[in-house]
């Protein structure tokens, strides 16, 4: 009869199992039933609750840190892609303007006249976008519009 000590991953060690037919599951069930029937002292119960709360808080903090890490990496990737898209968009517009300038020169006009036309196109586009932006900034804020929908007194006094 050889005696072996079984070790479980949680660090729980079972009594020696004898090769004559002792089964670790039976010993576990007996120990679990005995432990369930015995009430723990108050100090030990409080200590176990506190250690479980600490472990839970640590797990939640680890999970939050992992989520923040993924969010930051995603944000950085989005910013890099957006900047790259903007750069390629500017290069595309520059190429289009260069093609227009080349067409103007091929039509018989001088380079200064072609570049003047391109400057005029850029200035008009810039002014159009600036006036569009100004129109967007003059819109009422959502909070003010919501107050008017509710009929609040501050919205009536402004109107």
C-alpha distance (Angstrom), angle and dihedral (degrees) to the residues before:
residue distance angle dihedral
X1 . . .
X2 3.74 . .
X3 3.79 121.1 .
X4 3.78 120.9 -145.2
X5 3.78 130.0 -177.8
X6 3.79 114.5 -134.3
X7 3.79 117.6 -145.5
X8 3.80 123.4 -159.5
X9 3.84 125.7 -156.1
X10 3.79 92.9 -110.0
X11 3.79 90.6 61.8
X12 3.80 93.5 -106.5
X13 3.77 110.2 141.1
X14 3.77 121.2 -155.6
X15 3.73 126.8 -145.2
X16 3.79 114.8 -91.9
X17 3.76 111.0 -70.6
X18 3.73 114.1 -141.5
X19 3.76 116.8 -143.6
X20 3.77 89.8 -129.0
X21 3.79 91.0 92.2
X22 3.82 107.2 -65.8
X23 3.80 108.9 147.7
X24 3.84 121.3 -152.1
X25 3.81 92.6 -139.7
X26 3.80 91.3 59.4
X27 3.80 92.0 51.4
X28 3.82 89.8 48.1
X29 3.80 92.1 51.0
X30 3.79 91.6 49.5
X31 3.80 93.1 48.2
X32 3.80 91.7 46.1
X33 3.79 91.8 50.6
X34 3.80 91.8 48.8
X35 3.81 92.0 47.8
X36 3.79 91.8 48.4
X37 3.79 92.2 53.3
X38 3.82 95.0 50.5
X39 3.80 115.0 78.2
X40 3.79 114.0 -136.0
X41 3.78 120.1 -123.3
X42 3.80 114.4 -99.2
X43 3.81 94.5 -113.3
X44 3.78 92.5 51.4
X45 3.81 91.5 46.8
X46 3.80 91.8 51.7
X47 3.79 90.5 45.9
X48 3.80 92.0 51.8
X49 3.80 91.9 47.0
X50 3.81 91.4 50.6
X51 3.79 92.6 47.6
X52 3.82 90.3 49.0
X53 3.81 90.8 49.2
X54 3.81 90.6 49.5
X55 3.80 90.5 49.6
X56 3.80 91.0 48.5
X57 3.81 92.1 49.9
X58 3.81 90.5 47.6
X59 3.81 90.8 50.1
X60 3.80 91.8 49.0
X61 3.82 90.9 48.1
X62 3.81 90.7 51.0
X63 3.79 90.8 48.9
X64 3.80 91.7 48.2
X65 3.81 91.4 48.9
X66 3.80 90.5 51.0
X67 3.81 91.7 49.5
X68 3.80 91.6 48.3
X69 3.79 90.0 49.7
X70 3.81 91.5 52.9
X71 3.82 91.3 45.4
X72 3.81 92.5 51.2
X73 3.80 92.1 48.3
X74 3.80 90.3 49.3
X75 3.82 91.3 48.4
X76 3.81 91.9 50.2
X77 3.80 90.9 48.8
X78 3.81 91.0 49.5
X79 3.81 92.0 49.7
X80 3.81 92.2 48.9
X81 3.80 91.8 49.2
X82 3.82 91.9 46.6
X83 3.80 92.4 50.5
X84 3.80 91.2 47.4
X85 3.81 90.6 49.6
X86 3.82 90.4 49.8
X87 3.80 91.8 49.8
X88 3.79 91.9 50.1
X89 3.81 90.1 46.5
X90 3.80 91.0 53.6
X91 3.79 90.7 47.5
X92 3.81 90.1 50.7
X93 3.79 92.0 51.6
X94 3.81 90.2 47.0
X95 3.81 90.1 51.9
X96 3.80 90.8 48.8
X97 3.80 91.1 50.9
X98 3.80 90.2 47.7
X99 3.82 89.7 52.6
X100 3.80 90.3 50.7
X101 3.81 90.3 49.7
X102 3.80 90.6 49.9
X103 3.82 90.8 51.2
X104 3.79 90.5 50.9
X105 3.83 91.1 50.6
X106 3.82 91.6 47.2
X107 3.81 88.6 52.6
X108 3.78 88.7 64.3
X109 3.79 103.2 -95.0
X110 3.80 123.1 126.0
X111 3.82 125.3 -104.3
X112 3.82 92.8 -108.1
X113 3.80 90.1 54.5
X114 3.84 91.2 48.1
X115 3.80 92.4 48.8
X116 3.80 89.7 46.5
X117 3.82 89.3 55.9
X118 3.81 91.0 49.0
X119 3.82 89.4 49.1
X120 3.80 89.8 51.4
X121 3.83 91.3 50.2
X122 3.83 90.8 50.3
X123 3.82 93.0 46.5
X124 3.81 93.3 49.7
X125 3.83 91.4 46.7
X126 3.80 90.8 49.5
X127 3.82 92.4 49.0
X128 3.82 91.3 48.3
X129 3.80 91.6 51.7
X130 3.84 92.0 45.3
X131 3.82 91.9 52.8
X132 3.81 90.3 46.4
X133 3.81 89.7 52.0
X134 3.81 90.8 47.9
X135 3.81 89.8 52.5
X136 3.78 90.9 50.9
X137 3.80 92.7 50.6
X138 3.80 92.6 51.0
X139 3.79 92.4 60.2
X140 3.79 116.2 110.0
X141 3.74 117.7 -101.3
X142 3.78 118.1 -104.9
X143 3.81 92.6 -118.0
X144 3.81 91.3 57.1
X145 3.80 91.9 47.2
X146 3.82 90.3 48.6
X147 3.81 89.7 51.4
X148 3.78 90.0 53.1
X149 3.79 91.0 50.8
X150 3.79 90.9 53.0
X151 3.77 91.5 47.2
X152 3.80 96.4 -123.5
X153 3.81 118.9 179.5
X154 3.82 94.1 -118.8
X155 3.80 90.4 57.6
X156 3.83 91.6 49.7
X157 3.81 92.6 49.7
X158 3.82 91.4 53.9
X159 3.79 94.0 49.0
